[in-house]
Amino acid sequence: MKKRLCFLLCYPCTAILLSVVVIFLSGCSAQKDYVLSDDDSGYVLLTEEDSDSKKDAENDSDIETEQISNTANAKQDVEDGNHLIYVDICGAVNNPGVYSFHEGARVFEVITAAGGLTDDACLESVNRAESVSDGQKIYILNEIEWEQQKTDGILQMKTETDDGLVNLNDASESELCTLPGIGATRAQAIIAYREEQGGFATIEEIQNVSGIKSGTYEKIKDLIKVN
């Protein structure tokens, strides 16, 4: 009888204790599932899942904002004319190659990017203040190349202009004397006439020179010129 009475008395206590334990564990579980979040209106209770989702959304928003900003900056650079151009430089520079620049760059900037000119570079051969363009190739001549180019240019010019004709407006007395029927006296008369008249306008005008008539003109007309 006493044992049964003790059991009946202990059973309610045990039940109450178990209930307290269950409630406590439930509270701990609930506490782990929720976190406090700070928003404009104060602190609110969010589950950890909601909190993680919010953080992911904020991170995605930051990335998207940065991408938009970068795109806008690139677009602004193009609109401002600041997109890159590429220039190839070689010849008498220390580091020949292809270099990128913003529009409006000058030759001297390209030379600087290429490590400067070599000791034998010819400054006379390049305009360092000239603007460069996209895809442009710059070749810096050395002194030997520059002298050779000048010689070739003079020879080419002489070949193009040396047609064998005597120019009445700048021929010397000896050159005029190579013409048929023109001696020293008539050559001097031609020079005197062109100085007085300011030069010959046409080859036919030589007939106005004293001592030169149509017969002489017919002999020399295919051998003379004016310019």
Residue frames as a rotation matrix with the C-alpha (Angstrom) as fourth column:
MET 1
0.571 0.821 0.000 0.00
0.821 -0.571 0.000 0.00
0.000 0.000 -1.000 0.00
LYS 2
0.495 -0.472 -0.730 2.79
0.126 -0.792 0.598 2.44
-0.860 -0.388 -0.332 0.86
LYS 3
-0.592 -0.740 0.318 4.66
0.392 0.081 0.917 1.61
-0.704 0.667 0.242 -2.37
ARG 4
-0.148 0.618 0.772 1.56
0.978 -0.023 0.206 2.32
0.145 0.786 -0.601 -4.46
LEU 5
0.784 0.458 -0.419 1.03
0.552 -0.824 0.131 5.62
-0.286 -0.334 -0.898 -2.67
CYS 6
0.034 -0.868 -0.495 4.63
0.097 -0.490 0.866 6.70
-0.995 -0.077 0.067 -3.31
PHE 7
-0.640 -0.254 0.725 4.27
0.687 0.234 0.688 5.81
-0.344 0.939 0.025 -6.98
LEU 8
0.305 0.855 0.420 1.11
0.938 -0.346 0.024 7.88
0.165 0.386 -0.907 -7.29
LEU 9
0.745 -0.064 -0.664 2.79
0.276 -0.877 0.394 10.85
-0.608 -0.477 -0.635 -5.62
CYS 10
-0.248 -0.957 -0.152 5.94
0.119 -0.186 0.975 10.65
-0.962 0.223 0.160 -7.77
TYR 11
-0.190 0.193 0.963 4.12
0.934 0.337 0.117 10.26
-0.302 0.922 -0.245 -11.10
PRO 12
0.842 0.519 0.144 2.79
0.538 -0.797 -0.274 13.86
-0.028 0.309 -0.951 -11.27
CYS 13
0.555 -0.707 -0.438 6.21
-0.210 -0.628 0.749 15.22
-0.805 -0.324 -0.497 -10.34
THR 14
-0.375 -0.706 0.601 7.86
0.399 0.462 0.792 13.19
-0.837 0.537 0.108 -13.06
ALA 15
0.194 0.559 0.806 5.30
0.976 -0.030 -0.214 14.37
-0.096 0.828 -0.552 -15.60
ILE 16
0.947 0.151 -0.284 5.84
0.167 -0.986 0.030 18.00
-0.276 -0.076 -0.958 -14.66
LEU 17
0.164 -0.973 -0.160 9.62
-0.166 -0.187 0.968 17.63
-0.972 -0.132 -0.192 -14.86
LEU 18
-0.362 -0.256 0.896 9.40
0.739 0.507 0.443 16.03
-0.568 0.823 0.006 -18.30
SER 19
0.612 0.672 0.416 7.14
0.790 -0.503 -0.350 18.83
-0.026 0.543 -0.839 -19.49
VAL 20
0.770 -0.393 -0.502 9.62
-0.145 -0.875 0.462 21.45
-0.621 -0.284 -0.731 -18.30
VAL 21
-0.239 -0.922 0.305 12.45
0.121 0.284 0.951 19.66
-0.964 0.264 0.044 -20.12
VAL 22
-0.090 0.303 0.949 10.43
0.958 0.286 0.000 19.46
-0.271 0.909 -0.316 -23.34
ILE 23
0.884 0.468 -0.008 9.51
0.457 -0.865 -0.206 23.15
-0.103 0.178 -0.979 -23.16
PHE 24
0.473 -0.786 -0.398 13.13
-0.215 -0.542 0.812 24.13
-0.854 -0.299 -0.426 -22.49
LEU 25
-0.430 -0.640 0.637 14.43
0.431 0.475 0.767 22.07
-0.794 0.604 0.071 -25.41
SER 26
0.276 0.628 0.728 11.74
0.958 -0.118 -0.262 23.50
-0.079 0.769 -0.634 -27.66
GLY 27
0.913 0.048 -0.406 12.75
0.109 -0.985 0.130 27.00
-0.394 -0.163 -0.905 -26.62
CYS 28
-0.010 -0.994 -0.105 16.40
-0.133 -0.103 0.986 26.31
-0.991 0.024 -0.131 -27.41
SER 29
-0.352 -0.064 0.934 15.44
0.800 0.496 0.336 24.89
-0.485 0.866 -0.124 -30.77
ALA 30
0.660 0.680 0.320 13.30
0.751 -0.583 -0.312 27.90
-0.026 0.446 -0.895 -31.52
GLN 31
0.694 -0.459 -0.555 16.13
-0.108 -0.828 0.550 30.21
-0.712 -0.321 -0.625 -30.46
LYS 32
-0.374 -0.873 0.314 18.51
0.191 0.258 0.947 28.54
-0.907 0.414 0.070 -32.92
ASP 33
-0.175 0.390 0.904 15.98
0.958 0.281 0.064 28.86
-0.229 0.877 -0.423 -35.74
TYR 34
0.776 0.540 0.326 15.52
0.594 -0.800 -0.085 32.62
0.215 0.260 -0.941 -35.40
VAL 35
-0.426 -0.884 -0.194 17.85
0.903 -0.428 -0.034 35.60
-0.052 -0.190 0.980 -35.64
LEU 36
0.379 0.497 -0.781 17.35
0.470 -0.830 -0.300 39.31
-0.797 -0.254 -0.548 -35.12
SER 37
-0.228 -0.403 0.886 17.54
0.963 -0.227 0.144 41.54
0.143 0.886 0.440 -38.18
ASP 38
-0.344 0.022 -0.939 17.94
0.394 -0.904 -0.165 45.32
-0.852 -0.426 0.303 -38.13
ASP 39
-0.239 0.286 0.928 15.71
0.935 -0.191 0.299 47.18
0.263 0.939 -0.222 -40.57
ASP 40
-0.636 -0.048 0.770 14.43
0.131 -0.990 0.046 50.75
0.760 0.130 0.637 -40.82
SER 41
0.289 0.877 0.384 11.58
-0.366 -0.270 0.891 50.11
0.884 -0.398 0.243 -38.34
GLY 42
0.310 -0.224 0.924 13.68
-0.942 0.062 0.331 48.38
-0.131 -0.973 -0.192 -35.65
TYR 43
-0.786 -0.605 0.124 14.57
-0.598 0.796 0.094 44.75
-0.155 0.000 -0.988 -34.88
VAL 44
0.397 0.888 -0.233 12.47
-0.915 0.403 -0.023 41.93
0.074 0.222 0.972 -36.33
LEU 45
-0.070 -0.339 0.938 12.65
-0.490 0.831 0.263 38.20
-0.869 -0.441 -0.224 -35.78
LEU 46
0.365 0.106 -0.925 13.70
-0.915 0.224 -0.336 36.16
0.172 0.969 0.179 -38.83
THR 47
0.902 -0.145 0.407 14.40
0.045 0.969 0.244 32.50
-0.430 -0.202 0.880 -39.25
GLU 48
-0.057 -0.997 -0.041 17.96
-0.103 -0.035 0.994 31.61
-0.993 0.061 -0.101 -40.16
GLU 49
-0.227 0.038 0.973 16.72
0.866 0.465 0.184 30.52
-0.446 0.884 -0.139 -43.58
ASP 50
0.785 0.563 0.258 15.08
0.619 -0.722 -0.309 33.91
0.012 0.402 -0.915 -44.15
SER 51
0.672 -0.594 -0.442 18.25
-0.186 -0.713 0.676 35.65
-0.717 -0.372 -0.589 -42.94
ASP 52
-0.320 -0.817 0.480 20.49
0.297 0.394 0.870 33.69
-0.899 0.421 0.117 -45.35
SER 53
0.103 0.454 0.885 18.13
0.987 0.065 -0.149 34.41
-0.125 0.888 -0.442 -48.23
LYS 54
0.944 0.257 -0.207 18.21
0.257 -0.966 -0.027 38.11
-0.207 -0.028 -0.978 -47.37
LYS 55
0.235 -0.941 -0.242 22.04
-0.191 -0.289 0.938 38.12
-0.953 -0.175 -0.248 -47.32
ASP 56
-0.379 -0.348 0.857 22.19
0.683 0.520 0.513 36.32
-0.624 0.780 0.041 -50.68
ALA 57
0.516 0.667 0.538 19.75
0.857 -0.411 -0.312 38.82
0.013 0.621 -0.783 -52.16
GLU 58
0.856 -0.247 -0.453 21.83
-0.076 -0.929 0.363 41.72
-0.511 -0.276 -0.814 -50.83
ASN 59
-0.156 -0.973 0.173 25.03
0.044 0.168 0.985 40.21
-0.987 0.161 0.017 -52.27
ASP 60
-0.175 0.183 0.967 23.37
0.939 0.325 0.108 39.67
-0.295 0.928 -0.229 -55.65
SER 61
0.841 0.539 0.052 22.14
0.536 -0.814 -0.222 43.25
-0.078 0.215 -0.974 -55.57
ASP 62
0.501 -0.737 -0.454 25.64
-0.206 -0.611 0.764 44.55
-0.840 -0.289 -0.458 -54.83
ILE 63
-0.421 -0.672 0.609 27.12
0.419 0.452 0.788 42.53
-0.805 0.587 0.091 -57.71
GLU 64
0.174 0.592 0.787 24.42
0.983 -0.056 -0.176 43.73
-0.060 0.804 -0.591 -60.09
THR 65
0.920 0.156 -0.359 24.97
0.195 -0.978 0.076 47.34
-0.340 -0.140 -0.930 -59.01
GLU 66
0.075 -0.979 -0.192 28.73
-0.142 -0.201 0.969 47.01
-0.987 -0.045 -0.154 -59.58
GLN 67
-0.399 -0.179 0.899 28.18
0.757 0.488 0.434 45.50
-0.516 0.854 -0.059 -63.03
ILE 68
0.603 0.698 0.386 25.81
0.798 -0.530 -0.287 48.30
0.004 0.481 -0.877 -63.98
SER 69
0.764 -0.372 -0.527 28.32
-0.079 -0.865 0.496 50.85
-0.640 -0.338 -0.690 -62.71
ASN 70
-0.278 -0.930 0.240 31.18
0.133 0.211 0.968 49.29
-0.951 0.301 0.065 -64.70
THR 71
-0.142 0.323 0.936 29.04
0.968 0.242 0.063 49.15
-0.206 0.915 -0.347 -67.84
ALA 72
0.861 0.505 -0.059 28.03
0.493 -0.858 -0.144 52.77
-0.124 0.095 -0.988 -67.37
ASN 73
0.417 -0.786 -0.456 31.66
-0.173 -0.561 0.810 53.82
-0.892 -0.259 -0.370 -66.90
ALA 74
-0.478 -0.585 0.655 32.76
0.496 0.435 0.751 51.95
-0.725 0.684 0.082 -70.03
LYS 75
0.240 0.674 0.699 29.90
0.971 -0.170 -0.170 53.51
0.004 0.719 -0.695 -71.98
GLN 76
0.890 0.081 -0.449 30.83
0.178 -0.968 0.178 56.95
-0.420 -0.239 -0.875 -70.68
ASP 77
-0.070 -0.992 -0.103 34.45
0.047 -0.106 0.993 56.43
-0.996 0.065 0.054 -71.76
VAL 78
-0.429 -0.027 0.903 33.31
0.854 0.315 0.415 55.64
-0.295 0.949 -0.112 -75.30
GLU 79
0.615 0.744 0.262 30.94
0.786 -0.606 -0.125 58.61
0.065 0.283 -0.957 -75.32
ASP 80
0.765 -0.387 -0.515 33.76
-0.055 -0.835 0.547 60.86
-0.642 -0.390 -0.660 -74.12
GLY 81
0.836 -0.455 -0.307 36.02
-0.361 -0.035 -0.932 59.58
0.413 0.890 -0.193 -76.89
ASN 82
0.165 -0.802 0.574 38.33
-0.975 -0.044 0.219 57.82
-0.151 -0.596 -0.789 -74.45
HIS 83
0.921 0.141 0.362 38.22
-0.122 0.990 -0.077 54.33
-0.369 0.027 0.929 -75.95
LEU 84
0.156 -0.976 0.149 41.55
-0.099 0.135 0.986 52.72
-0.983 -0.169 -0.075 -76.68
ILE 85
0.872 -0.068 -0.485 43.45
-0.484 0.022 -0.875 52.76
0.070 0.997 -0.013 -79.95
TYR 86
0.617 -0.668 0.417 46.38
0.305 0.691 0.655 50.55
-0.726 -0.277 0.630 -80.89
VAL 87
0.800 -0.448 -0.400 49.60
-0.600 -0.594 -0.536 51.74
0.003 0.669 -0.744 -82.56
ASP 88
0.783 -0.595 0.183 52.51
0.593 0.802 0.072 49.70
-0.189 0.052 0.981 -83.92
ILE 89
0.801 -0.584 -0.129 55.93
-0.594 -0.802 -0.060 51.31
-0.068 0.125 -0.990 -83.60
CYS 90
0.726 -0.620 0.296 59.22
0.578 0.784 0.226 49.88
-0.372 0.007 0.928 -84.85
GLY 91
0.620 -0.596 0.511 62.59
0.241 -0.475 -0.846 50.91
0.747 0.648 -0.151 -86.21
ALA 92
-0.384 -0.916 0.115 65.00
0.248 -0.222 -0.943 52.97
0.890 -0.334 0.312 -84.11
VAL 93
0.319 0.459 0.829 63.22
-0.782 -0.367 0.504 52.54
0.535 -0.809 0.242 -80.74
ASN 94
-0.590 -0.688 0.423 64.35
-0.800 0.429 -0.419 50.47
0.107 -0.586 -0.804 -77.77
ASN 95
-0.739 0.400 0.543 61.19
0.039 0.830 -0.557 48.35
-0.673 -0.390 -0.628 -77.39
PRO 96
-0.753 0.474 -0.456 59.31
-0.618 -0.272 0.737 48.07
0.226 0.837 0.498 -80.69
GLY 97
-0.855 0.518 -0.022 55.80
0.502 0.817 -0.284 46.65
-0.129 -0.254 -0.959 -80.49
VAL 98
-0.266 0.869 0.417 52.07
0.327 -0.325 0.887 47.37
0.907 0.372 -0.197 -80.37
TYR 99
-0.909 -0.062 -0.412 50.87
0.410 -0.301 -0.861 49.74
-0.071 -0.952 0.299 -77.65
SER 100
0.019 0.987 0.160 47.43
0.904 -0.086 0.419 50.97
0.428 0.137 -0.894 -76.58
PHE 101
-0.948 -0.268 -0.171 46.54
0.312 -0.887 -0.341 54.60
-0.061 -0.377 0.924 -75.97
HIS 102
0.046 0.947 -0.318 43.51
0.572 -0.286 -0.769 56.82
-0.819 -0.146 -0.555 -75.52
GLU 103
0.399 0.185 0.898 42.38
0.898 -0.278 -0.342 58.75
0.186 0.943 -0.277 -78.56
GLY 104
0.967 -0.066 0.247 44.30
-0.069 -0.998 0.002 61.97
0.247 -0.019 -0.969 -79.11
ALA 105
0.584 -0.812 0.008 47.68
0.345 0.257 0.902 60.46
-0.735 -0.524 0.431 -78.27
ARG 106
0.758 -0.423 -0.496 50.78
-0.637 -0.641 -0.428 61.88
-0.137 0.640 -0.756 -79.98
VAL 107
0.665 -0.560 -0.495 53.81
-0.043 0.632 -0.773 60.26
0.746 0.535 0.396 -81.58
PHE 108
-0.276 -0.839 0.468 56.07
-0.604 -0.228 -0.764 61.31
0.748 -0.494 -0.444 -78.70
GLU 109
0.158 0.408 0.899 53.84
-0.953 0.301 0.030 59.35
-0.258 -0.862 0.437 -76.29
VAL 110
0.974 0.164 -0.156 54.18
-0.212 0.907 -0.364 56.24
0.082 0.387 0.918 -78.46
ILE 111
0.250 -0.961 -0.120 57.95
-0.173 0.078 -0.982 56.69
0.953 0.266 -0.147 -78.54
THR 112
-0.273 -0.308 0.911 58.02
-0.915 -0.208 -0.345 56.99
0.296 -0.928 -0.225 -74.74
ALA 113
0.604 0.587 0.539 55.93
-0.714 0.700 0.038 53.82
-0.355 -0.407 0.842 -74.36
ALA 114
0.932 -0.283 -0.229 58.40
0.064 0.747 -0.662 52.03
0.358 0.602 0.714 -76.65
GLY 115
0.614 -0.700 -0.364 61.29
0.708 0.285 0.646 52.87
-0.348 -0.655 0.671 -74.34
GLY 116
0.495 -0.400 -0.772 62.51
-0.246 -0.916 0.317 55.94
-0.834 0.033 -0.551 -76.20
LEU 117
0.901 -0.205 -0.383 64.65
-0.393 -0.011 -0.919 56.37
0.184 0.979 -0.091 -79.30
THR 118
0.645 -0.764 0.017 67.91
0.739 0.629 0.244 54.53
-0.197 -0.145 0.970 -79.88
ASP 119
0.104 -0.711 -0.695 71.19
0.280 -0.650 0.707 56.45
-0.954 -0.268 0.131 -80.09
ASP 120
-0.844 -0.495 0.205 71.26
0.301 -0.122 0.946 56.29
-0.443 0.860 0.252 -83.89
ALA 121
0.089 0.962 0.260 67.64
0.918 0.022 -0.397 57.43
-0.387 0.274 -0.880 -84.35
CYS 122
-0.824 -0.320 0.468 67.11
0.514 -0.769 0.380 60.38
0.238 0.554 0.798 -86.68
LEU 123
-0.410 0.673 -0.615 64.86
0.489 -0.407 -0.772 63.00
-0.770 -0.617 -0.162 -85.07
GLU 124
-0.672 0.089 -0.735 64.57
-0.526 -0.756 0.390 64.79
-0.521 0.649 0.555 -88.40
SER 125
-0.926 0.233 -0.298 62.69
-0.109 0.589 0.801 61.82
0.361 0.774 -0.520 -89.85
VAL 126
-0.356 0.822 -0.445 59.69
0.839 0.491 0.235 61.98
0.411 -0.290 -0.864 -87.50
ASN 127
-0.377 0.367 0.850 57.16
-0.329 -0.911 0.248 64.56
0.866 -0.186 0.464 -86.34
ARG 128
-0.841 -0.066 -0.537 56.86
0.406 0.577 -0.708 63.82
0.357 -0.814 -0.458 -82.63
ALA 129
-0.809 0.573 -0.135 53.91
-0.316 -0.616 -0.722 66.21
-0.496 -0.541 0.679 -82.20
GLU 130
-0.617 0.576 -0.536 51.75
-0.594 0.107 0.797 64.40
0.517 0.810 0.277 -84.76
SER 131
0.038 0.725 0.687 48.51
-0.900 0.324 -0.292 62.74
-0.435 -0.607 0.665 -83.59
VAL 132
-0.943 -0.324 -0.074 48.24
-0.328 0.870 0.369 58.98
-0.055 0.372 -0.927 -84.01
SER 133
0.016 0.980 -0.199 45.25
-0.990 0.043 0.136 56.92
0.142 0.195 0.970 -85.12
ASP 134
0.348 0.208 0.914 43.99
-0.521 0.854 0.004 53.40
-0.779 -0.478 0.406 -84.47
GLY 135
0.789 -0.063 0.612 45.96
0.394 0.816 -0.424 50.79
-0.472 0.575 0.668 -86.42
GLN 136
0.865 -0.479 -0.147 48.73
-0.468 -0.668 -0.579 53.23
0.179 0.570 -0.802 -87.39
LYS 137
0.666 -0.745 -0.047 52.26
0.742 0.653 0.151 51.93
-0.082 -0.135 0.987 -87.99
ILE 138
0.895 -0.442 -0.058 55.18
-0.439 -0.896 0.066 54.22
-0.081 -0.034 -0.996 -87.13
TYR 139
0.643 -0.765 0.033 58.69
0.755 0.625 -0.200 53.47
0.132 0.153 0.979 -88.41
ILE 140
0.848 -0.430 -0.308 61.54
-0.222 -0.818 0.531 55.51
-0.481 -0.383 -0.789 -86.91
LEU 141
0.814 -0.580 0.022 64.48
0.199 0.243 -0.950 55.83
0.545 0.778 0.313 -89.30
ASN 142
0.460 -0.773 -0.437 68.08
0.624 -0.069 0.779 55.78
-0.632 -0.631 0.450 -88.15
GLU 143
0.236 -0.409 -0.882 70.63
-0.331 -0.887 0.323 58.26
-0.914 0.216 -0.345 -89.52
ILE 144
-0.793 -0.587 0.163 71.85
-0.088 0.375 0.923 55.94
-0.603 0.718 -0.349 -92.29
GLU 145
-0.352 0.756 0.551 68.32
0.882 0.465 -0.075 55.13
-0.313 0.460 -0.831 -93.45
TRP 146
0.533 0.571 -0.624 67.38
0.394 -0.820 -0.414 58.81
-0.749 -0.026 -0.662 -93.41
GLU 147
-0.164 -0.685 -0.710 70.36
-0.482 -0.572 0.664 59.83
-0.860 0.451 -0.236 -95.55
GLN 148
-0.879 -0.138 0.457 69.64
0.255 0.673 0.695 57.00
-0.404 0.727 -0.556 -97.98
GLN 149
0.037 0.981 0.190 66.01
0.892 0.053 -0.449 58.02
-0.450 0.186 -0.873 -98.21
LYS 150
0.439 0.066 -0.896 66.95
-0.076 -0.991 -0.110 61.62
-0.895 0.116 -0.430 -98.95
THR 151
-0.613 -0.741 -0.274 69.35
-0.396 -0.012 0.918 60.49
-0.684 0.671 -0.287 -101.67
ASP 152
-0.703 0.421 0.573 66.74
0.645 0.718 0.264 58.22
-0.300 0.555 -0.776 -103.22
GLY 153
0.326 0.893 -0.310 64.20
0.672 -0.450 -0.588 61.04
-0.665 -0.017 -0.747 -103.08
ILE 154
0.113 -0.382 -0.917 66.52
-0.405 -0.861 0.308 63.47
-0.907 0.337 -0.252 -104.85
LEU 155
-0.875 -0.475 0.091 67.38
-0.147 0.439 0.886 60.94
-0.461 0.762 -0.454 -107.54
GLN 156
-0.380 0.822 0.424 63.71
0.852 0.489 -0.185 60.11
-0.360 0.291 -0.887 -108.04
MET 157
0.467 0.544 -0.697 62.78
0.293 -0.839 -0.458 63.79
-0.835 0.010 -0.551 -108.26
LYS 158
-0.281 -0.668 -0.688 65.58
-0.532 -0.488 0.692 64.39
-0.798 0.561 -0.218 -110.74
THR 159
-0.891 -0.028 0.453 64.46
0.288 0.737 0.611 61.45
-0.352 0.675 -0.649 -112.85
GLU 160
0.002 0.994 0.112 60.86
0.875 0.053 -0.480 62.65
-0.483 0.099 -0.870 -112.83
THR 161
0.650 0.278 -0.708 61.77
0.101 -0.954 -0.282 66.24
-0.753 0.112 -0.648 -113.76
ASP 162
-0.325 -0.858 -0.399 64.78
-0.444 -0.234 0.865 65.65
-0.835 0.458 -0.304 -116.02
ASP 163
0.571 0.623 0.535 63.04
0.244 0.493 -0.835 65.21
-0.784 0.607 0.130 -119.36
GLY 164
-0.199 -0.786 0.586 65.97
0.869 0.135 0.476 66.54
-0.453 0.604 0.656 -121.34
LEU 165
0.438 0.431 0.789 64.22
0.758 -0.649 -0.067 69.79
0.484 0.627 -0.611 -122.27
VAL 166
-0.724 -0.690 -0.014 65.81
0.625 -0.647 -0.436 73.19
0.292 -0.324 0.900 -121.68
ASN 167
0.288 0.831 -0.476 63.72
0.944 -0.331 -0.007 75.39
-0.163 -0.447 -0.879 -119.41
LEU 168
0.023 -0.263 0.965 63.76
0.610 -0.761 -0.222 78.91
0.792 0.593 0.143 -120.82
ASN 169
0.726 0.399 0.561 63.02
-0.123 -0.727 0.676 80.40
0.677 -0.559 -0.478 -117.39
ASP 170
0.836 -0.450 0.314 65.99
-0.377 -0.056 0.925 78.99
-0.398 -0.891 -0.216 -115.48
ALA 171
0.751 -0.589 0.298 68.49
0.660 0.657 -0.364 77.66
0.019 0.470 0.882 -118.03
SER 172
0.257 -0.771 -0.582 72.01
0.191 -0.550 0.813 79.00
-0.948 -0.320 0.006 -117.82
GLU 173
0.361 -0.196 -0.912 73.82
-0.802 -0.565 -0.196 80.54
-0.476 0.802 -0.361 -120.78
SER 174
-0.704 -0.707 -0.062 75.74
-0.655 0.614 0.441 77.31
-0.274 0.351 -0.895 -121.42
GLU 175
-0.494 0.604 0.626 72.53
0.328 0.796 -0.509 75.26
-0.806 -0.046 -0.591 -121.38
LEU 176
0.540 0.717 -0.441 70.86
-0.111 -0.459 -0.881 77.63
-0.834 0.525 -0.168 -123.85
CYS 177
-0.010 -0.657 -0.754 73.85
-0.922 -0.287 0.261 77.33
-0.388 0.698 -0.602 -126.10
THR 178
-0.735 -0.216 0.643 73.17
-0.072 0.967 0.243 73.61
-0.675 0.133 -0.726 -126.53
LEU 179
0.322 0.931 0.171 70.09
0.230 0.098 -0.968 74.50
-0.918 0.351 -0.183 -128.59
PRO 180
-0.162 -0.364 0.917 70.45
0.958 0.164 0.234 74.53
-0.236 0.917 0.323 -132.40
GLY 181
0.080 0.135 0.988 71.03
0.675 -0.736 0.046 78.03
0.733 0.663 -0.150 -133.75
ILE 182
0.960 0.229 0.162 71.58
0.030 -0.659 0.751 79.54
0.279 -0.716 -0.640 -130.29
GLY 183
0.006 -0.998 -0.056 75.01
0.551 0.050 -0.833 80.97
0.835 -0.026 0.550 -129.65
ALA 184
-0.520 -0.319 -0.793 76.32
0.854 -0.225 -0.469 82.99
-0.028 -0.921 0.389 -126.74
THR 185
-0.986 0.134 0.103 74.85
-0.120 -0.984 0.133 86.27
0.119 0.118 0.986 -128.05
ARG 186
-0.238 0.963 -0.129 71.35
-0.362 0.035 0.931 84.88
0.901 0.268 0.341 -128.48
ALA 187
-0.055 0.160 -0.986 71.59
0.750 0.658 0.065 83.00
0.659 -0.736 -0.156 -125.14
GLN 188
-0.823 -0.296 -0.485 72.40
0.548 -0.639 -0.540 86.28
-0.150 -0.710 0.688 -123.38
ALA 189
-0.800 0.587 0.123 69.47
-0.435 -0.710 0.554 87.91
0.412 0.390 0.824 -125.18
ILE 190
-0.026 0.791 -0.612 67.12
0.185 0.605 0.774 85.17
0.982 -0.093 -0.162 -123.94
ILE 191
-0.281 -0.161 -0.946 68.31
0.936 0.170 -0.307 85.68
0.210 -0.972 0.103 -120.34
ALA 192
-0.986 -0.106 -0.126 67.96
0.129 -0.974 -0.188 89.45
-0.103 -0.202 0.974 -120.61
TYR 193
-0.526 0.850 0.018 64.42
-0.352 -0.237 0.906 89.12
0.774 0.470 0.424 -122.01
ARG 194
0.084 0.606 -0.791 63.20
0.523 0.649 0.553 86.83
0.848 -0.460 -0.262 -119.25
GLU 195
-0.558 -0.331 -0.761 64.65
0.827 -0.298 -0.477 89.12
-0.069 -0.896 0.440 -116.60
GLU 196
-0.979 0.201 0.025 62.92
-0.193 -0.964 0.184 92.14
0.061 0.175 0.983 -118.12
GLN 197
-0.324 0.920 -0.222 59.57
-0.558 0.003 0.830 90.38
0.764 0.392 0.512 -118.68
GLY 198
-0.116 0.237 0.965 59.60
-0.959 0.227 -0.171 88.27
-0.259 -0.945 0.201 -115.53
GLY 199
-0.564 -0.198 0.801 59.99
-0.126 0.980 0.153 85.02
-0.816 -0.015 -0.578 -117.45
PHE 200
-0.850 0.266 -0.454 58.46
-0.443 0.105 0.890 83.28
0.284 0.958 0.028 -120.46
ALA 201
-0.139 0.888 0.438 54.76
-0.804 0.157 -0.574 82.37
-0.579 -0.432 0.692 -120.33
THR 202
0.861 0.371 0.348 54.95
-0.082 0.777 -0.625 80.08
-0.502 0.509 0.699 -123.40
ILE 203
-0.026 -0.905 0.424 57.70
0.564 0.337 0.754 78.63
-0.826 0.259 0.502 -125.56
GLU 204
0.339 0.223 0.914 56.35
0.928 -0.241 -0.285 80.60
0.157 0.945 -0.288 -128.54
GLU 205
0.970 0.090 -0.225 57.27
0.158 -0.939 0.304 83.81
-0.184 -0.331 -0.926 -126.73
ILE 206
0.156 -0.988 -0.019 60.95
0.474 0.058 0.878 83.15
-0.866 -0.146 0.478 -127.44
GLN 207
0.014 -0.093 0.996 60.31
0.992 -0.122 -0.026 84.56
0.124 0.988 0.091 -130.92
ASN 208
0.928 0.329 0.174 60.03
0.298 -0.937 0.183 87.99
0.223 -0.118 -0.968 -129.25
VAL 209
0.468 -0.845 -0.259 63.73
0.284 -0.134 0.949 87.79
-0.837 -0.518 0.177 -128.37
SER 210
0.606 -0.318 -0.729 65.96
-0.700 -0.647 -0.301 89.79
-0.376 0.693 -0.615 -130.66
GLY 211
-0.390 -0.836 -0.386 67.67
-0.915 0.302 0.269 87.59
-0.108 0.458 -0.882 -133.23
ILE 212
-0.851 0.159 0.500 65.30
0.089 0.983 -0.162 84.62
-0.517 -0.094 -0.851 -132.87
LYS 213
-0.446 0.688 -0.572 62.85
-0.893 -0.381 0.238 84.26
-0.055 0.617 0.785 -135.74
SER 214
0.550 0.813 0.194 60.36
-0.786 0.582 -0.209 81.59
-0.283 -0.038 0.958 -136.78
GLY 215
0.496 -0.418 -0.761 63.05
-0.418 0.653 -0.632 79.52
0.761 0.632 0.149 -138.53
THR 216
-0.637 -0.758 0.141 65.10
-0.443 0.211 -0.871 79.21
0.630 -0.618 -0.470 -135.34
TYR 217
-0.251 0.639 0.727 61.96
-0.926 0.061 -0.373 78.56
-0.283 -0.767 0.577 -133.32
GLU 218
0.701 0.554 -0.450 61.02
-0.682 0.705 -0.194 75.62
0.209 0.443 0.872 -135.54
LYS 219
0.026 -0.796 -0.605 64.43
-0.261 0.579 -0.773 74.09
0.965 0.178 -0.193 -134.88
ILE 220
-0.850 -0.521 0.081 64.23
-0.162 0.113 -0.980 74.37
0.502 -0.846 -0.181 -131.07
LYS 221
-0.148 0.883 0.445 60.52
-0.864 -0.334 0.376 74.18
0.481 -0.329 0.813 -130.23
ASP 222
0.705 0.420 -0.571 60.68
-0.184 0.886 0.425 70.47
0.685 -0.194 0.702 -129.39
LEU 223
-0.052 -0.842 -0.538 63.75
0.623 0.393 -0.676 70.98
0.781 -0.370 0.503 -127.20
ILE 224
-0.877 -0.243 0.415 62.53
-0.094 -0.760 -0.643 73.78
0.472 -0.602 0.644 -124.93
LYS 225
0.000 0.888 -0.460 59.91
0.787 0.283 0.548 74.24
0.616 -0.362 -0.699 -122.20
VAL 226
-0.534 -0.102 0.839 58.69
-0.377 -0.859 -0.345 76.75
0.757 -0.501 0.420 -119.63
ASN 227
0.144 0.636 -0.759 57.37
0.652 0.516 0.556 76.22
0.744 -0.574 -0.340 -116.08
